[in-house]
Amino acid sequence: MLWLGFYFPQLPLSIFAGEQAVPLAVTRREKGRDLIDRCNDLAQAQGIHAGMPLNTALSLLSSLQVRERDRAREQQQLEALAGWAWQYSSRISFDPLLMLLEVGASLKLFGGFSSLLERMQQEQPAAADLQHWALAPSPSAAALLARYRPKTRITDPGQLPGQLADIPLQRLTRRRQVLELVQGIGLASIGDCLQLPRPELARRAEPEFVLLLDRLLGRVPDPRPLWQPPEVFEQRLLLLHEIGQAGALLFPARRLVESLCGFLRGRDGVAQRLQWQFLHRDAPPTLLAQGMLAPGREVEYMLEIFRQSLERLSLPEAVVEMVLRVDDWQAFQEQAGDLFDSGAGAQDNSFLERLRARMSSEAGSP
């Protein structure tokens, strides 16, 4: 087997919608203190950095936008990306900030690894960044290399020890008890551990650590729970700034629509009815049912219909979060021809949608 790992180091920041044209940081709680976990380039330019106490960061930059790290939303975003990646592999697993795909069986179908990777990077959703990748014979190795040695490509298990040798043990495990034990006998890197005879290593270290190394090197199976795509698409987007004008919802909506179209392509499906919710601080959610003349999975087509719907939408107050749900998508193969994937078909449908919207508007005017 061959595993392709994608690491998303900026995911804790990117889950908060917006152009991020302001200094932004996410925090974590550690030993009773709030620390900066990650920050964007604008914040770094003002002297903010990871590990800095939040109070210090705010004293340096009072305009810093701060969000608490939301690991549940990070996982939701990974699963949304997995819905798109399902078209490339049906064996998908996760590590924190990582998506892992077993692609050994897909390489022939897509013309080899280079062709597969190029296609994925060309078709990736805008919210994704597939630059931190690694290919390895074990999922643990693919995950570790994607984090700390991106763009590594290993197909022969015999090459793993040499490629992993100089990686510090702290990168392999964070368990303090294990680290103290192996460092106490003078081991600092993965290579140090591999130089010891295995019986000696097994005698000195915990069995769990030895098993971790064996799985990393592909010597024993590395069982992982495999993700299964949901039957219903639902994704939420927390806005970095509240939005009070309906027309301004079009920009963050693109991210949700791209995720939906990725989900549909991964499931080889199309959709005709989209259900939107716009959440407010005090008012009940605003609901918008978006119907289309024909089912499809084209981002621009869906966004054009959404834009037309926004022209008739009234908001009781500013929107703080958006939700998109589709629970009645259809299988693409049940549709006739290639109408829904062709540029001409999408343009014709868009014209008809605009005509329908204009006729509806004129019919409602005095």
Buried (B, 14 or more C-beta within 10 A) or exposed (E): BBBBBBBBBBBBBBBBBBEBEBBBBBBBEEEEEBBBBBBBEBBBEEEBEEEBBBEEBBEEBEEBBBBEBBEEBBBBBBBBBBBBBBBBBBBBBBBEBBBBBBBBEBBEEBEEBEEBBEBBEEBBBEBBBBEBBBBBBBBBBBBBBBBBBBEBBBEEBEBBBEBBBEBEBEBBBEEEEBBEBBEEEEBBBBBBBBEBEEEEBBEBBBEEBBBBBBBBBBBEEBEBEEBEBEEEBBBBBBBBBEBEEBEBBBEBBBBBBBBBBBBBBBBEBBBBBBBBBBBBEEEEBBEBEBEBBBBBBBBEBBBBBBBBBBEEBEBEEBBBBBBBBBEEBBEBEEBEEEBBBEEEBBEBBBEEBBEBBEEEEEEEEE
